[in-house]
Amino acid sequence: MNIKVVPVLLGIVILILLAGCSIETAYAPENEAAKTPTPAPTPTFTPNTAVIFKRSDSLTDLNEEWIIFTDGRIEANSGDTSQISAEKVSQLLNSLESAGFFDLDDSYLPEDSCCDRFLYEIMAVNNTTFHTVTTLEDTPDMPEALQQTLRLIQITLFDNNNE
C-alpha cells in the first residue's frame, strides 16, 4: 500500500471511532410545555389552633413556643399546659382582628439585627383566615397593630389571672 494512503485511512478510521463516541443531542420540543403554578405552602398546625406564639433569642439559645387552642387549652413546647376559657380565646382573636393583625405584612425586621433581642413569630387563625408575622423586639417603626398584637398575646399567656 502506498505510504501516503495509510495516514488518510488512519484518519478516516479515527473519525469513525470518534463519531461513535459522540454525545447524542436532544432537541427541545417545538411547543413549550405548559407551566403549572406552584401552590403556596400550606401551613401545618393542629386542628382547633387559634394562635401560635414563638419567642427566641439566639444569644441565650432560648426557643419558646405556645399554642393557644380554640377550646382555651394552652400548650408550651416546655411541656407546660394551662387553660383559659374558650370565650377568652374568641376575644383574643377578635381583638387581633380589630387591631389589624391580619392586615400586617409578613415581616417587620430591622436592617440592623444586632444586640440581644427576642425574635417573635406570631401565627393566628380566625375562621379560615391564617396569617403569620415575624418581627424583632424593639424594631424601629414597628406598626402599632403589631405592638398591640404582642401585648394582647403576652397578656393572654402570662397574665397570672388565667383560669
C-alpha positions as CSV (number, residue, x, y, z in Angstrom):
1,M,0.0,0.0,0.0
2,N,1.1,3.5,-0.7
3,I,2.6,5.3,2.3
4,K,0.5,8.4,1.6
5,V,-2.7,6.4,1.7
6,V,-2.0,5.0,5.2
7,P,-2.4,8.3,7.1
8,V,-5.6,9.1,5.2
9,L,-7.0,5.7,6.0
10,L,-5.9,6.0,9.6
11,G,-7.6,9.4,9.8
12,I,-10.8,8.0,8.4
13,V,-10.8,5.2,11.0
14,I,-10.2,7.6,13.8
15,L,-13.1,9.8,12.7
16,I,-15.4,6.8,12.5
17,L,-14.4,5.8,16.0
18,L,-14.8,9.3,17.4
19,A,-18.2,9.6,15.7
20,G,-19.3,6.5,17.7
21,C,-18.3,8.2,20.9
22,S,-20.2,11.4,20.3
23,I,-22.9,12.6,22.6
24,E,-26.3,12.5,21.1
25,T,-28.0,15.9,21.1
26,A,-31.6,16.0,22.3
27,Y,-33.7,18.6,20.6
28,A,-36.0,20.8,22.5
29,P,-39.7,20.3,21.7
30,E,-41.1,22.9,19.3
31,N,-44.0,23.7,21.7
32,E,-43.1,24.9,25.2
33,A,-44.6,22.7,27.9
34,A,-47.5,24.3,29.8
35,K,-46.3,25.7,33.1
36,T,-48.2,24.7,36.1
37,P,-48.4,27.1,39.0
38,T,-46.6,26.0,42.2
39,P,-49.1,26.1,45.0
40,A,-48.2,28.2,48.0
41,P,-47.1,26.2,51.0
42,T,-49.9,25.3,53.3
43,P,-49.2,26.0,57.0
44,T,-49.4,22.9,59.1
45,F,-50.9,23.2,62.6
46,T,-53.1,21.1,64.8
47,P,-56.8,21.4,64.3
48,N,-58.5,24.0,66.5
49,T,-55.4,26.1,66.7
50,A,-56.1,29.7,67.4
51,V,-52.7,31.3,67.9
52,I,-49.1,30.0,67.8
53,F,-46.6,32.4,69.5
54,K,-42.9,31.8,69.2
55,R,-40.2,33.7,71.0
56,S,-36.5,33.0,70.5
57,D,-33.2,34.6,71.4
58,S,-30.0,33.3,69.7
59,L,-27.7,34.7,72.4
60,T,-29.2,32.6,75.2
61,D,-30.4,29.8,72.9
62,L,-33.9,30.4,74.1
63,N,-36.6,28.9,71.9
64,E,-40.1,29.0,73.3
65,E,-43.4,28.2,71.7
66,W,-47.0,28.4,72.9
67,I,-50.1,27.1,71.1
68,I,-53.4,28.5,72.1
69,F,-56.3,26.3,71.0
70,T,-59.9,27.4,70.4
71,D,-61.1,25.5,73.4
72,G,-58.8,27.5,75.7
73,R,-56.1,24.9,76.1
74,I,-52.5,26.3,76.0
75,E,-49.6,24.1,75.4
76,A,-45.9,25.2,75.6
77,N,-43.0,23.4,74.0
78,S,-41.6,23.1,77.5
79,G,-44.4,20.6,78.3
80,D,-46.3,23.0,80.4
81,T,-50.1,23.3,79.8
82,S,-52.7,25.8,81.1
83,Q,-56.3,26.6,80.4
84,I,-58.3,29.7,79.7
85,S,-61.9,30.0,78.6
86,A,-62.9,29.5,75.0
87,E,-64.6,32.9,75.3
88,K,-61.2,34.5,76.2
89,V,-59.6,32.9,73.1
90,S,-62.5,34.2,70.9
91,Q,-62.0,37.6,72.5
92,L,-58.3,37.4,71.7
93,L,-58.9,36.6,68.0
94,N,-61.5,39.4,67.7
95,S,-59.0,41.8,69.3
96,L,-56.3,40.7,66.9
97,E,-58.6,41.3,64.0
98,S,-59.7,44.7,65.4
99,A,-56.0,45.7,65.9
100,G,-55.3,44.9,62.3
101,F,-53.1,41.9,62.7
102,F,-54.5,40.1,59.6
103,D,-53.6,43.2,57.5
104,L,-50.0,43.3,58.6
105,D,-47.1,42.5,56.3
106,D,-45.4,39.1,56.9
107,S,-42.2,40.5,58.3
108,Y,-41.0,43.5,60.2
109,L,-37.3,43.1,60.7
110,P,-34.7,45.9,61.0
111,E,-31.7,46.1,58.8
112,D,-29.5,46.1,61.9
113,S,-30.4,42.9,63.9
114,C,-27.6,43.3,66.4
115,C,-27.9,43.0,70.1
116,D,-29.7,40.6,72.3
117,R,-33.4,40.9,71.3
118,F,-36.3,38.5,71.1
119,L,-37.4,37.3,67.7
120,Y,-41.2,36.8,67.6
121,E,-43.2,34.7,65.2
122,I,-47.0,35.0,65.6
123,M,-49.5,32.9,63.6
124,A,-53.2,33.4,64.2
125,V,-56.1,31.6,62.7
126,N,-59.5,33.2,62.5
127,N,-62.2,31.1,60.8
128,T,-60.4,30.1,57.5
129,T,-58.0,33.1,57.6
130,F,-54.5,32.5,58.9
131,H,-51.6,35.0,59.0
132,T,-48.1,34.8,60.2
133,V,-45.9,37.8,61.1
134,T,-42.2,37.8,62.2
135,T,-40.6,40.7,64.0
136,L,-37.7,41.5,66.2
137,E,-38.1,43.1,69.6
138,D,-37.7,46.9,69.5
139,T,-37.8,47.1,65.8
140,P,-37.8,50.8,64.8
141,D,-41.1,51.9,63.2
142,M,-42.9,48.8,64.3
143,P,-46.6,49.3,63.4
144,E,-49.0,50.0,66.3
145,A,-51.1,47.0,65.2
146,L,-48.1,44.7,65.7
147,Q,-47.2,46.3,69.1
148,Q,-50.8,45.8,70.2
149,T,-50.8,42.2,68.9
150,L,-47.7,41.4,71.0
151,R,-49.2,43.0,74.1
152,L,-52.6,41.1,73.7
153,I,-50.9,37.7,73.2
154,Q,-48.4,38.2,76.1
155,I,-51.2,39.3,78.4
156,T,-53.2,36.2,77.5
157,L,-50.3,33.9,78.0
158,F,-48.6,35.4,81.0
159,D,-51.4,37.1,83.0
160,N,-51.5,35.4,86.4
161,N,-55.2,35.6,86.5
162,N,-55.7,32.9,83.8
163,E,-58.4,30.5,84.9
